[in-house]
Amino acid sequence: MIAVKTILSTVKHSTSRKWGMFKTTTVKQGRFRAVVLCLCAFAVNNLCAQNVLWYSQPAVSFEEALPLGNGRIGLMVYGGIAEEIINLNEETMYGGGPADNGAKPNMPDFLPQVREKLFAGKWQEASKILENIQGKNANSYAPLGNLIIRQNVKGTLSDYRRSLDLETAVASVQFKMDAVLFTRQIFVSYPAQVAVIRLTSSKKGALNFSIDANTAFEGAKIQSLANNEFCLAGQLPYRIDADGRYPLLYESEAGQRGMRYCLNVKAVSADGVISTTPALQVQNATDVLIFLSAATSFNGFQNRPDTQGKDEMALAKNYLQNAEKQNFETLKSVHIADYQNLFKRVSVTLGGADLQSVPTDQRLKSYATGNADPALESLYFQFGRYLLISSSREGGVPANLQGIWNKNQRPPWGSEYTTNINLQMNYWLAEQCNLSELTEPLLAQIPRFAENGRQVAKNYYNMHGWTLHHNSDIWAIANPVEGNPKWANWALGSAWLCQHLFEHYRFTADREILAQTAYPLMKEAELFLADWLMEKDGYLLTAPSTSPENVFIDENGNKGVVTIASAMDMEIAWDFYTNLIEAGKALNEDNDLLKKWERQRDKLFPLQIGKKGNLVEWYKDWEDEDPQHRHVSHLFGLHPGRQISPLTTPQWANAAVRTLEIRGDGGTGWSKAWKVNFWARLLNGNHAYKMYRELLAHSTLPNLFDTHPPFQIDGNFGGAAGFTEMLLQSHLGELHLLPALPDVWQQGEIKGLRARGNFEVSIQWEKGKLKTAIIRSLAGQTCTLRSDTPLKIKGASAKMKRDGKYYLYSFNTQKGMTIEANKIK
């Protein structure tokens, strides 16, 4: 580590030239002090902060690099010494164009044939016919390119440190060559919409480096814009399929071309010499500021990016020109203030030893061997919040399978939106972790899904309303894609995503959004669901039906992937109708429809308990080809649904426990994250913690990214959500305090969580029991607390009753009221 004394001793007097980009003085001594203060603050902040990822060596792979982002622009920082590579992304860099929702004229005729085969138990024949009800694949999310900084450094290397401060969203690299200290500070500003890199040296004129850029796609060109600025511009292929069997297609049969993109890079220095070849050359500088500005021609999901797109070059130029009017400290302070307005809403402490002096990758290795590190567990939680802030901001598009960070020309699964679990998992943490604004990209994307989904419902099935299948992209495609029906033909994405619309209301009590956006979309989704459901033996069920992405073996030994009335479908339908009914009642609308929807819900094919005590996944109690399959779709009703709970349906909860025991504790990273949430909802804190530890110890990369494998960000988000579920639950309409607290977390404190009803909740506990809870009412709704500890309520008149081992406290609130609940000694 770099001591402040060392920094003071190595900094020399620098130039007296006036530098408009920075607030400096023309006096040499003043300039010297400015650099000293900057470097001192840099060192102190990195040495003292707790929510910091840090490493003692550069990254050698994407899985070790550090992510930065402002929702739109993503960077992966490797921290190389002689060569710094920064992967670049822009959130709208997708292949393709507006969705083609057309279908063959006879496509709706295949559905009755599929159903006939299903009711005859001819699973494979039904699946084969179902392949006729498929359309074009989604398009992949593409990388913008790479920035390469090649730095001329000589001497003996020492004191290397690479870090990411979650408190400020600033990445830093520092190292010494002989007695010269070199530093880099990097951040991506949401207010300024640019990335900023500052390089400094403690010795005057010691910075000598080049700046270049490249991209994975043909046809891109670098053009000099000035002696200190260049632009990398190009156009994506029209078709980028995740399946490598399909070649990149630069132009469609109809003459459509892909997304245009532009990256502007500009360097500013007070004392150095900058030239362009067109790559930038910086010589004999002490302090250099680099601006990165990027844009694409994306102009909405219904407009072609080639002929109807925005002027990406004008956008990138405008972002950069506005940013360079501000000095570095202003840019940085405004960035930090914007970021901390979100991040600092929630803080958590779990006690234990302070191991911040140990590099993060070493802590992770030690943790994987079984050593305790509660601070690493809380760091992983906060890292999940950090990633959502960095990949999903208002006015943008939703975070995809890799958030916004992808370096591959053909990323795994296309870095698309997988809507049979993964897209939804990305946003489980948002509301409860006090990041409600970050759901806006998802909530804004749902009407786009609906726009295409209406046409798909009509053209593919001759049905009303809107549907969404398992895979989509920035163009909001809604059709079933090419592939195995066990994933491609799952059709209940609209019903599931409507849960997010209603959950936003439950957390915020925002009646305007409910009335104007959520409820109309939910009602229209019900039209499709009502058409999709069939009546058999007095029950409503789905046909075809899958349990993504699993395979069953029926009582005759026949394998199948498509059946009728899978538990997941029935649970989604129950959850959807329950939310729809509650929404209508909240708005006091559609009384006749409410009665109809209640009848629909009551006729849904019921859940079943199998011979092993498990919750039956399929139409019958069949075996699974893979009993430990990563998907546990038939527990949707436990989480994220609310149909199953030990408090309301103990028989179904016990069956869920048995199901999880059979499934096992293995799986992919995101699967383990889902299991954290399952066990927390089952009020088994120790098993929830076991899964959280499994996720962190064995499915987490050195940079704390989740791995499927490979990297897939939903596990980070799902893990953070599960962490919260252990400490606070409100899905049943109560604020359940410490519902699944694991034994190992004997003491701790979490501040700033959100609960349904628009309550902000802070909790402190010791010796494994609640000590104090502070509840702030932000909407003036009635509040009910559930605790296994008797409480004294301060600030409200509460009524108490017992429910088994629990104490229930109910009281009215007013908007802005704060209530304190203390353990009775």
Backbone hydrogen bonds, N-H to C=O, Kabsch-Sander energy under -0.5 kcal/mol:
donor,donor_aa,acceptor,acceptor_aa,energy
3,A,1,M,-0.7
7,I,3,A,-1.9
8,L,4,V,-2.6
9,S,5,K,-1.9
10,T,6,T,-1.3
10,T,7,I,-0.5
11,V,7,I,-1.5
12,K,202,S,-2.1
14,S,28,K,-0.5
20,G,18,K,-0.5
22,F,19,W,-1.0
24,T,22,F,-1.3
31,R,27,V,-2.3
32,F,28,K,-2.5
33,R,29,Q,-2.2
34,A,30,G,-2.1
35,V,31,R,-2.0
36,V,32,F,-2.3
37,L,33,R,-2.9
38,C,34,A,-2.1
39,L,35,V,-2.5
40,C,36,V,-2.7
41,A,37,L,-2.5
42,F,38,C,-2.2
43,A,39,L,-2.3
44,V,40,C,-2.9
45,N,41,A,-2.5
46,N,42,F,-1.6
47,L,43,A,-1.9
48,C,44,V,-2.0
49,A,45,N,-1.7
52,V,50,Q,-2.1
53,L,164,L,-2.5
54,W,52,V,-0.5
55,Y,162,R,-2.7
59,A,78,Y,-3.1
64,E,61,S,-1.8
65,A,61,S,-1.0
65,A,62,F,-0.5
66,L,77,V,-2.5
68,L,75,L,-2.6
70,N,73,I,-1.5
71,G,390,S,-2.6
74,G,89,N,-2.2
75,L,68,L,-2.7
76,M,87,N,-1.7
77,V,66,L,-2.8
78,Y,76,M,-0.5
78,Y,85,I,-1.3
84,E,149,I,-3.2
85,I,83,E,-0.6
86,I,147,L,-2.5
87,N,76,M,-1.6
88,L,145,G,-3.1
89,N,74,G,-2.3
91,E,72,R,-2.8
93,M,90,E,-2.3
94,Y,92,T,-2.0
95,G,140,S,-2.1
96,G,237,P,-0.5
96,G,238,Y,-1.9
99,A,475,W,-0.6
101,N,99,A,-0.8
107,M,104,K,-2.2
109,D,106,N,-1.6
110,F,107,M,-1.8
111,L,108,P,-0.6
113,Q,109,D,-0.7
114,V,110,F,-2.3
115,R,111,L,-2.5
116,E,112,P,-2.1
117,K,113,Q,-2.0
118,L,114,V,-2.3
119,F,115,R,-2.4
120,A,116,E,-0.8
121,G,118,L,-1.7
122,K,117,K,-2.8
123,W,121,G,-1.3
126,A,122,K,-2.1
127,S,123,W,-2.4
128,K,124,Q,-2.1
129,I,125,E,-2.0
130,L,126,A,-2.2
131,E,127,S,-1.0
131,E,128,K,-0.6
132,N,129,I,-2.1
133,I,130,L,-2.1
134,Q,132,N,-0.8
135,G,480,P,-4.0
140,S,240,I,-2.2
141,Y,414,G,-2.5
142,A,93,M,-3.8
144,L,88,L,-1.7
145,G,88,L,-1.6
146,N,214,N,-2.4
147,L,86,I,-2.6
148,I,212,D,-2.9
149,I,84,E,-2.9
149,I,147,L,-0.5
150,R,148,I,-0.6
150,R,210,S,-1.7
151,Q,82,A,-2.3
151,Q,149,I,-0.7
152,N,208,N,-3.3
153,V,151,Q,-1.1
157,L,155,G,-0.5
158,S,176,K,-1.9
161,R,174,Q,-2.3
162,R,55,Y,-2.4
163,S,172,S,-2.8
164,L,53,L,-2.7
165,D,170,V,-2.3
166,L,51,N,-2.7
166,L,164,L,-0.8
167,E,51,N,-0.5
168,T,165,D,-1.0
169,A,165,D,-2.3
170,V,165,D,-1.0
171,A,186,I,-2.9
172,S,163,S,-2.5
173,V,184,R,-2.2
174,Q,161,R,-2.4
175,F,182,F,-2.0
176,K,158,S,-2.8
177,M,180,V,-2.6
178,D,156,T,-2.7
178,D,176,K,-0.6
180,V,177,M,-2.4
181,L,179,A,-0.5
182,F,175,F,-3.2
182,F,180,V,-0.5
183,T,200,T,-2.2
184,R,173,V,-2.5
185,Q,198,R,-2.2
186,I,171,A,-2.8
187,F,196,V,-2.0
189,S,187,F,-0.5
189,S,194,V,-2.7
193,Q,189,S,-1.3
194,V,189,S,-0.6
195,A,292,L,-2.5
196,V,187,F,-3.1
197,I,290,I,-2.5
198,R,185,Q,-2.8
199,L,197,I,-0.5
199,L,288,V,-2.6
200,T,183,T,-2.2
201,S,286,T,-2.0
202,S,181,L,-2.0
206,A,203,K,-1.7
207,L,285,A,-3.1
208,N,206,A,-0.7
209,F,282,V,-2.0
210,S,150,R,-2.0
211,I,280,L,-2.5
212,D,148,I,-2.5
214,N,146,N,-1.8
220,A,217,F,-0.8
221,K,233,A,-2.7
223,Q,221,K,-0.5
223,Q,231,C,-2.6
225,L,229,E,-2.6
226,A,229,E,-1.7
229,E,226,A,-1.3
230,F,265,V,-2.4
231,C,223,Q,-2.5
232,L,263,L,-2.9
233,A,221,K,-2.5
233,A,231,C,-0.6
234,G,261,Y,-1.9
236,L,259,M,-3.5
238,Y,249,L,-1.2
239,R,249,L,-2.8
240,I,238,Y,-0.6
244,G,242,A,-0.7
246,Y,243,D,-2.0
249,L,239,R,-1.8
250,Y,248,L,-0.6
252,S,256,Q,-2.6
255,G,252,S,-1.9
258,G,236,L,-0.8
258,G,250,Y,-0.5
261,Y,234,G,-2.5
262,C,295,A,-2.2
263,L,232,L,-2.5
264,N,293,S,-3.6
265,V,230,F,-2.8
266,K,291,F,-2.0
267,A,228,N,-2.5
268,V,289,L,-2.7
270,A,287,D,-0.9
273,V,283,Q,-2.6
275,S,281,Q,-2.1
277,T,279,A,-2.3
280,L,211,I,-2.1
281,Q,275,S,-3.0
282,V,209,F,-3.3
283,Q,273,V,-2.4
285,A,207,L,-2.2
288,V,199,L,-2.9
289,L,268,V,-2.9
290,I,197,I,-3.2
291,F,266,K,-3.1
292,L,195,A,-2.5
293,S,264,N,-2.6
295,A,262,C,-1.9
297,S,260,R,-1.8
299,N,300,G,-0.6
303,N,300,G,-1.3
308,Q,304,R,-1.4
310,K,297,S,-1.7
312,E,310,K,-1.3
315,L,311,D,-2.1
316,A,312,E,-2.5
317,K,313,M,-2.3
318,N,314,A,-2.3
319,Y,315,L,-2.5
320,L,316,A,-2.0
321,Q,317,K,-2.7
322,N,318,N,-2.2
323,A,319,Y,-1.9
324,E,320,L,-2.6
325,K,322,N,-0.6
326,Q,323,A,-2.0
328,F,21,M,-0.8
331,L,327,N,-2.5
332,K,328,F,-2.9
333,S,329,E,-2.7
334,V,330,T,-2.7
335,H,331,L,-2.1
336,I,332,K,-2.7
337,A,333,S,-2.5
338,D,334,V,-2.3
339,Y,335,H,-2.6
340,Q,336,I,-3.3
341,N,337,A,-1.4
342,L,339,Y,-1.5
343,F,339,Y,-2.6
344,K,340,Q,-1.7
345,R,342,L,-1.2
346,V,343,F,-1.3
347,S,751,K,-1.4
349,T,749,E,-2.7
355,L,353,A,-0.9
358,V,355,L,-2.1
360,T,54,W,-2.8
363,R,359,P,-2.3
364,L,360,T,-2.4
365,K,361,D,-2.0
366,S,362,Q,-2.4
367,Y,363,R,-2.6
368,A,364,L,-2.1
369,T,365,K,-0.8
369,T,366,S,-0.7
370,G,367,Y,-1.7
371,N,366,S,-1.7
376,L,373,D,-0.9
377,E,373,D,-1.6
378,S,374,P,-2.1
379,L,375,A,-2.0
380,Y,376,L,-2.3
381,F,377,E,-1.5
382,Q,378,S,-2.4
383,F,379,L,-2.4
384,G,380,Y,-1.7
385,R,381,F,-1.6
386,Y,382,Q,-2.7
387,L,383,F,-2.6
388,L,384,G,-1.7
389,I,385,R,-2.3
390,S,386,Y,-2.1
391,S,387,L,-1.0
391,S,388,L,-0.6
392,S,388,L,-1.7
396,G,393,R,-1.9
400,N,403,G,-2.1
401,L,416,E,-1.5
403,G,400,N,-2.1
404,I,402,Q,-1.0
405,W,402,Q,-2.4
406,N,404,I,-0.7
414,G,411,P,-2.4
415,S,412,P,-2.0
416,E,413,W,-1.2
417,Y,472,S,-2.3
418,T,416,E,-0.7
419,T,417,Y,-0.8
419,T,470,H,-2.1
420,N,470,H,-0.5
421,I,418,T,-0.7
423,L,418,T,-2.9
425,M,421,I,-2.6
426,N,422,N,-1.6
427,Y,423,L,-0.6
427,Y,424,Q,-1.5
428,W,425,M,-1.2
430,A,427,Y,-0.5
431,E,427,Y,-0.6
432,Q,428,W,-0.6
433,C,429,L,-2.2
434,N,431,E,-1.5
435,L,430,A,-2.9
438,L,435,L,-1.6
439,T,436,S,-2.0
440,E,437,E,-1.6
443,L,439,T,-2.9
444,A,440,E,-2.6
445,Q,441,P,-1.2
446,I,442,L,-1.6
448,R,444,A,-0.6
449,F,445,Q,-2.4
450,A,446,I,-2.5
451,E,447,P,-2.0
452,N,448,R,-1.8
453,G,449,F,-3.1
454,R,450,A,-2.1
455,Q,451,E,-0.8
456,V,452,N,-2.2
457,A,453,G,-2.5
458,K,454,R,-1.8
459,N,455,Q,-3.3
460,Y,456,V,-2.7
461,Y,456,V,-0.7
461,Y,457,A,-1.0
462,N,458,K,-1.1
463,M,457,A,-2.4
466,W,524,E,-0.6
467,T,453,G,-0.7
468,L,491,A,-0.6
469,H,478,A,-0.9
472,S,417,Y,-2.2
476,A,473,D,-2.1
487,W,484,N,-2.1
488,A,484,N,-2.7
489,N,485,P,-1.0
490,W,487,W,-1.0
493,G,468,L,-2.2
496,W,492,L,-1.9
497,L,493,G,-2.5
498,C,494,S,-1.6
499,Q,495,A,-0.6
499,Q,496,W,-1.6
500,H,496,W,-0.6
500,H,497,L,-0.8
501,L,497,L,-1.2
502,F,498,C,-2.1
503,E,499,Q,-2.9
504,H,500,H,-1.7
505,Y,501,L,-1.1
506,R,502,F,-2.5
507,F,503,E,-2.3
508,T,504,H,-2.1
509,A,505,Y,-3.3
511,R,509,A,-1.2
514,L,510,D,-1.7
515,A,511,R,-2.9
516,Q,512,E,-2.7
517,T,513,I,-2.2
518,A,513,I,-2.3
519,Y,514,L,-3.1
521,L,517,T,-1.7
522,M,518,A,-2.5
523,K,519,Y,-2.7
524,E,520,P,-1.9
525,A,521,L,-2.1
526,E,522,M,-1.8
527,L,523,K,-1.0
528,F,524,E,-1.1
529,L,525,A,-2.3
530,A,526,E,-3.0
531,D,527,L,-1.5
532,W,528,F,-2.6
533,L,529,L,-2.3
534,M,541,L,-3.3
536,K,534,M,-0.5
536,K,539,Y,-2.9
539,Y,536,K,-1.9
540,L,603,K,-3.1
541,L,534,M,-3.0
543,A,532,W,-0.6
545,S,563,T,-1.9
550,N,547,S,-2.8
552,F,560,G,-2.7
553,I,623,E,-2.5
554,D,558,N,-2.9
557,G,554,D,-2.2
560,G,552,F,-2.0
563,T,545,S,-3.2
565,A,542,T,-2.5
567,A,617,E,-2.3
570,M,566,S,-2.1
571,E,567,A,-2.5
572,I,568,M,-2.8
573,A,569,D,-2.5
574,W,570,M,-2.3
575,D,571,E,-2.8
576,F,572,I,-3.0
577,Y,573,A,-2.6
578,T,574,W,-2.3
579,N,575,D,-2.5
580,L,576,F,-2.7
581,I,577,Y,-2.6
582,E,578,T,-2.2
583,A,579,N,-2.5
584,G,580,L,-2.4
585,K,581,I,-2.2
586,A,582,E,-2.3
587,L,583,A,-1.8
588,N,584,G,-0.6
589,E,584,G,-2.4
594,L,590,D,-2.6
595,K,591,N,-1.6
596,K,592,D,-1.7
597,W,593,L,-3.1
598,E,594,L,-2.2
599,R,595,K,-1.9
600,Q,596,K,-2.4
601,R,597,W,-2.7
602,D,598,E,-2.2
603,K,599,R,-1.2
603,K,600,Q,-0.6
604,L,601,R,-1.3
605,F,540,L,-2.4
610,G,614,N,-3.4
613,G,610,G,-2.0
615,L,655,A,-1.0
616,V,608,Q,-2.6
616,V,614,N,-0.6
618,W,620,K,-0.6
622,W,620,K,-2.5
623,E,553,I,-1.6
625,E,551,V,-2.5
629,H,626,D,-1.7
635,L,632,V,-2.0
636,F,633,S,-1.7
638,L,635,L,-1.7
639,H,635,L,-2.0
641,G,636,F,-2.8
643,Q,637,G,-1.1
644,I,637,G,-2.5
648,T,645,S,-0.7
649,T,645,S,-2.9
652,W,649,T,-0.6
653,A,649,T,-2.3
654,N,650,P,-2.5
655,A,651,Q,-1.5
656,A,652,W,-2.0
657,V,653,A,-2.2
658,R,654,N,-2.1
659,T,655,A,-2.2
660,L,656,A,-2.4
661,E,657,V,-2.1
662,I,658,R,-2.1
663,R,659,T,-2.6
664,G,660,L,-2.2
669,G,707,T,-1.1
672,K,668,T,-2.3
673,A,669,G,-2.1
674,W,670,W,-2.2
675,K,671,S,-1.9
676,V,672,K,-1.7
677,N,673,A,-1.5
678,F,674,W,-2.3
679,W,675,K,-2.6
680,A,676,V,-1.9
681,R,677,N,-2.4
682,L,678,F,-1.5
683,L,680,A,-1.8
684,N,679,W,-2.5
685,G,683,L,-0.8
688,A,684,N,-2.3
689,Y,685,G,-2.5
690,K,686,N,-2.0
691,M,687,H,-2.1
692,Y,688,A,-2.1
693,R,689,Y,-3.0
694,E,690,K,-2.3
695,L,691,M,-2.6
696,L,692,Y,-2.3
697,A,693,R,-3.0
698,H,694,E,-2.4
699,S,694,E,-0.5
699,S,695,L,-1.4
701,L,705,F,-3.3
703,N,63,E,-1.7
704,L,701,L,-2.7
707,T,699,S,-2.1
708,H,710,P,-4.2
712,Q,706,D,-1.6
713,I,401,L,-2.7
714,D,401,L,-0.5
715,G,712,Q,-0.9
716,N,713,I,-0.9
717,F,713,I,-1.6
718,G,714,D,-3.3
719,G,715,G,-2.3
720,A,716,N,-1.9
721,A,717,F,-2.1
722,G,718,G,-2.3
723,F,719,G,-2.2
724,T,720,A,-1.8
725,E,721,A,-2.3
726,M,722,G,-1.5
727,L,723,F,-0.6
727,L,724,T,-1.3
728,L,724,T,-2.4
729,Q,736,H,-1.6
733,G,730,S,-1.8
735,L,784,T,-3.3
736,H,729,Q,-3.1
736,H,734,E,-1.0
737,L,735,L,-0.8
737,L,786,R,-2.5
738,L,727,L,-2.4
740,A,726,M,-1.9
741,L,738,L,-0.8
745,W,742,P,-1.1
746,Q,744,V,-1.4
748,G,765,W,-2.1
749,E,349,T,-2.5
750,I,763,I,-2.7
751,K,347,S,-2.8
753,L,761,V,-1.9
754,R,432,Q,-2.1
755,A,759,F,-2.5
757,G,506,R,-3.6
758,N,755,A,-1.0
759,F,755,A,-1.6
760,E,776,R,-2.6
761,V,753,L,-3.2
761,V,759,F,-0.5
762,S,774,I,-2.2
763,I,750,I,-3.0
764,Q,772,T,-3.0
765,W,748,G,-2.6
766,E,769,K,-2.3
768,G,746,Q,-3.4
769,K,766,E,-1.8
771,K,764,Q,-2.9
772,T,764,Q,-1.9
773,A,821,A,-2.4
774,I,762,S,-2.7
775,I,773,A,-0.5
775,I,819,I,-3.1
776,R,760,E,-3.0
776,R,774,I,-0.5
777,S,775,I,-0.6
777,S,817,M,-3.0
778,L,758,N,-2.4
778,L,776,R,-0.6
783,C,811,F,-2.9
785,L,809,Y,-3.1
786,R,735,L,-2.4
787,S,807,Y,-2.0
792,K,822,N,-3.0
793,I,791,L,-0.5
794,K,820,E,-3.4
798,A,796,A,-0.8
799,K,810,S,-2.6
801,K,808,L,-2.0
803,D,806,Y,-2.3
806,Y,803,D,-2.0
807,Y,787,S,-3.2
808,L,801,K,-3.0
809,Y,785,L,-2.3
810,S,799,K,-2.5
811,F,783,C,-2.5
816,G,777,S,-3.3
817,M,814,Q,-2.4
819,I,775,I,-3.3
820,E,794,K,-2.9
821,A,773,A,-3.0
822,N,792,K,-2.4
822,N,820,E,-0.5
823,K,771,K,-2.7
824,I,790,P,-2.2
825,K,823,K,-0.6
